[in-house]
Amino acid sequence: MSPPEQRFSVAQLQRFIASALAHLGMPEADAQTVGGLMAEADLQGSDGHGVIRLPNYAKRIRQGGMNLTPNIRIIEERAGTALLDGDNGMGHLVMKRAAEIAIEKARTTGIAWVGSRLSNHAGPASLYARMPLAHDMIGLYFAVGNANHLPAWGGLSMLLSTNPIAAAVPAGDEPPIVLDMATTVAAYGKVKTKAQRGEMMPEGWMVDRTGKPLLDPNRADEGFLLPIGGYKGYGLSLIVGLLAGTLNGAAMGRDVVDFNRDFQTTTNTGQAIAAIDLAAFGDVSALKARVDQVVRDLRASERMPGVDRVWLPGEQSHERREVNLREGIALPPALLASLDAFAHDIGVNTLGATTA
C-alpha cells in the first residue's frame, strides 16, 4: 500500500517556494510574490502548475536561463493598451504587473489590453484572469505555451502549443464564472502530473505519430496532444498564439523554446491580459445580479439521466479552494519525495520542516 498524501497549508507552500527562490538569488519581495502565486495554483487545484514546477524553474535559474532581477517595463503605450518587456523575468512577476496595468487603465478607458514579450511560464491562466474580479472587472488572458505539443490539423510538425485562454466574469452572490482551458484536450502540465503520480492518461489526450491512442505519459515524446473540437481547436490555438505571441513580438510557432528540455535559451514567452470594467456598461450591482440569474438558470436546468449536477466553469475549482483552505493542500508521496530531494540539493529546509 502506498503512503497517504500529506496536506500542507497555502502559507507553508508559499514559504517553502519563496525560501527556495530567495536562496537561488531572487530578491525576497519577488520570491514572496511568486511563492504566493504558485501556492495559489495548488490551492485552486491547478496542481500541474503549482509547486510541482519549482524544480524545473530552479533548473532554469541555475543554468542562467532566467533573469532574477528584471527591469519589467512598458515599451509601447496608448490610453487603453500597453506592451510590456519582461526582460526575461519570472512569468508570474511579468503577468502580475501586466494585470495591474490593465486594471488601472480600464478604470479610465473601460477596457484595456496589455501584452508581454520576453516573459516566461507563469502558471495557470486563471490566476491572472481572476485578478480583475476584485475590481468589478472581467478578466481575459491568453498565452503561448512553453513547448510545442500540437501540429496543424492533419499535420505532424508540432508548430503550436496548448496556448491557454482564461476568462473570469464577476457575479453577485454566486461564485464568479471562471473558464480556464488549454486549446488542447489536456494541458501538458496534466500529462506531467500523471507521470509524477504513476498514472496512465485517458484515451483522447494524446496520439502517436500514426494516430493511435497514447496512454503512457512517460512516452509523451512519441506523440502529440489532440486539439479540442478537432480542427476548431487547432484554429483556436493558432489565433491565441497570434494574439499572445506574434502581436507582441514574442515567440510563436517554430520559435517557441521547449522549456522542459532547454534551460538556458531565453524563451521570449508571450502573454496578454484584458480587463473590462463592468461600470462602463451600466450599474455594477445590476450586472452582477443578471450574471447570478444566468448561473442559477443553468444550475437548475433539466439534466440528462444519471447527471447529479450541472456545473458552471470555475465552480469545481471554487469548491476545491474551499476544501484546501479548510483541510490543507494534498501532495502525493512521489511529488513530496522529489521536493524533499530538491530541497536537500539546493540547501533549504524541506516542505515538511516548514512551519504551518
N, C-alpha and C positions, 0 to 999 in steps of 0.2 A: 504494500500500500504506500502510495506516495505521501510525503509530508503535507500537512494542510497549508493553505495560503495564509500568510501573515498580513495583518492590517496596520496601516500607518495613517496618521493624521496628515492633512494637507500641509500643516505647519512643519511637520517632520520632513516631508518630501521637499518642501521649499528650502529648508535649512540645509539638507544634505546636498541638493543640487547647487545651491548658492555657494556652499563651502567648497565643493569640488571646482566650480568655475573660478572662484576667487583664488584658490590655490594654484590654478593654472595660469593666473595672471590677469583675469578680468577685473576691472575696478569693482569694488564692493557694491556700490549702488546698482550698477548694471547687473552684477551677479544676482542680487536680490530680485531685481525686476524679472530677469529670465527665469530664475528659480520659481517665482510666483506663477508665471505664465505656464511653465512646464507642469507644475503641480496642478494647476487649474485644468490642464488637459486630462490628467489622470482622474481628477475629481469628477469631471463630467462624463467619464467613461471612454474618452479618446485614448485608450491605452497604447495604441500604436504610435502615438505622437508625444507621449509624456516622458517619464524618467527612463523608459527603455531606450530613448535616443541619446542619453547622456554619454555613454562610452564612445559612440561614433562622433558626436560633437567634439569630445575631448581629443579624439584621434586627429581630427582636422585641425584643432587648435595647436596640438603638439607638433604637427608636421608643417605648420606655418601657412595653412590654407585659409585662415580667417583672421581678420584684424580685430584685436581686442580693445583697441582704443579708436574707434572710427569717428570720423567727422561727418555725421549724418546731416545732410544739408539740402536745401531746396535749390535746384539748378534751373528750373523753369517755373514761372508762376503767373497766373491770372486770378481774377476775383474768385472764380469757382473751381480752379484747378491748380495742381502743383505736381511737379516731378521731383522725387527725392533721389539723391545719390546716397546709397547706403554705405559707401566706402568699404565694402566687403565686411561689414559688421554682422553680428548675430542677427538673423532674420527677425527674431522676437523684438529686438530693440528697434529695428527699422520700421516694422509694421505697427508697433505701438505708437511711434512718432507719426506715422502716416495717418493713423486713425485719429490722433489728437488734432492734426492739421485739418482733416476732413470735417471733423465735428465743429471746430472753430469757424471754418469758412461757411459751413452750412447754416450757421446762426444768421449770417448776413444774406447769403445767396439763395437759401432754401435747399439747394442741392450742391454737393461738392464731390469732386473726383480727384483722388491722389494716387499717382502711380509711383513705382520704385524700380530702380535698377541697381545693380551691384549689391543686392541683398543676399540672403541665404535662407535655408529652410527655416520656417517659422512656426512649425507645429500645426495643429488643426485649424482649418479655415474659420470655424465658428468662433474661435477666440476673438477675432478681430471684427467679424460681422456683428457680434454681440456688444461691442464697446459703445456704439451709438445709442443702444437701448436706454442707457441711464440718462440720456439727454432727450428722451422722447423723439428719437430719430430711428429711421430704418437704416440698417447697415447691409451693404453688399460687398462681397470680397471675391477676388479672382486671383489665381496664381498659376504659374508654370511649375509643374512638378520637377523634382530634383534628380530625375533619371527618366529616360525614355523607356516605357514598357508597352507602347501601343503603336502598331503600324497603321497606315491609312487603310480604310476599309477595302479588303481584298488584297492588300499588300503584305510583305514580310519584313520590310526595313522599318525598324522602330524609330520613327521620327517625331512621335508625340508622347506625351506623358499622361498621368492621371488627371492633370490640370483641374484642380478642385474649384468649386463655386459654393458660396455660402450666402444666405440671406437671413436676416433677423428682423422681425416685424413686432413692434410693441403691442401689447394687449392691455386690458384694464385689470380685471380680477383674475383672468386666466393667465397661465404662463405664456411668455412670448412664443411666437411661431419661429422656430429656428431650423432652417434647412441647411445641412452641411453634407455635400456629396462630391465624390470623385466623378469624373466623366467616364470612368471605367466601372465595371460591376463591383469591383472591390478596390479599395486603395491599396497601394503596395505595402503600406505600414501594417495592414491586416495580414498580409502574406508573411511578413517578418514576425508578427506576433504568433501566428500559427506555428512557424518554425521554432520559435522560442519555447512554446508550450508542448512541442512534440505532437501536434495535431495535424490531421490532413485537411486540405481545403475542400469545400464543397464543389461539386461539378458546376461549371458555369463561370467560375472565376478566371481560369486560365486554360489555354490550349497550347499544345506543342506546335511545331512548325508544319505538321501535316494536318492540323486541325483537330487532333484527338484531345479529349479532356486531360488536363494535367492536374493531379490531385496532391502530389507531394511538394510541399513548399520548399524543401531543400533542393528540388530540381527546377526551381523557378527560372533559372537561366536558360533552360531548354525550350522555353516558350514565351508567351506574352499574355498580358491581360486582355480581357474582352471589353469592348465599349458597352455602355448601357444602351439598350434600344437599337443594337446593330449599327447601321450606317448613321443613324441620328446621333448616337453618342460620339462617333468619330467626328462628325461635323461640329458638335458642341465643344469637344476637346480642342479642335482647331481654332474656333472662334475665341475661346477663353485664352488660348495661348497667344493669339494675335493681340488681344486687349491687354493682357498682363505682361507679355514679353515683348513682342515686336513694337508695339506702340511706345514702349518705354525705353527702347534701345537695349533691352535685356536679352538673354539667351532664349532661343526658340529653335525647335527642330534639331538639325544636326549640330547646333552649337551648345546644346544642353550638356552639362557635365554630370556624369553619374557620381553623385556624392557618396554612394555606397562603396565605391571602388577607388576613386581618385580623391585623396585627402589633401592635395597640395594646390591643384589648379583652382583659381578663382571661379566660382560658379556663375556669377553675374545673374543671380535669380531675379526674376521679375514678378511683381505682385501689384495689385490695385485694390483700392477700397473706395467706396462711395458712401456718403451719408446724406440722408433725405430727411429734412425737418418736417415733422407732422404739422407744425404750426403754419407752414407755408400752404397747407391745403384745407385749413379750417380749424374748428375748435378741437383741441387735442383730446379732451375727455370724451367728446362725442365720437371721434375717430376710433379711439380705443374701445369704446363700447360697441361699435359696429364690428370690430375685429372679434371681440368676445362673442357676439351673436353668431358670427360665422363659425367660430370654433365649436360652440355649443350645438349648432345645427349639424355640423359634420359628426360630432361625437354621438349625437342622439339619432343619427340616420339609421335606416333599416340595414341590418347586417346579413351577410350570407350565412348559411348553416355552418355551425362549428366555429364561427368567429365570435370571440368573447368581447372584443372591444375594438372600436375604431380609434386609431392613434393619429395624432397630429404631429407634423415634423417638430422634433425637439422635445416632445413630451417624455419619451423614454430617457433621454439624456437628463432632463429636469428631475425625474424621479430617481435616477441613478445618483445624481448630485446630492439629493436629499439623504439618500441612504448612506452614501460615502461620508457626508458630513457627520452623520449620526454614529456610524459604526466604524469608520476608517476605510481607507482605500486598500483593497486586497491586491497583493502582488504574488504571483505564482512562484513556487520554490526555485525554478530554473532561472527566472529573472533576478530574484533576490541573490542567488548564488553568484550570478555574473556581476551584479552591482557590488557585492562584497569583494570579489576579486579585483574589480576596477578600483575600489576604494583603497585596497591594500597596495595596488600598483602605483597609484599616484601619491599615496601617503596621507589620506584623510580618514576620519572616523567613518565606520560603516553606517549604513542607514539604521541598523538595529541599535547602534550606540547613540543615535541622535535622540535628544530628549523630546518628549511629546509636547 
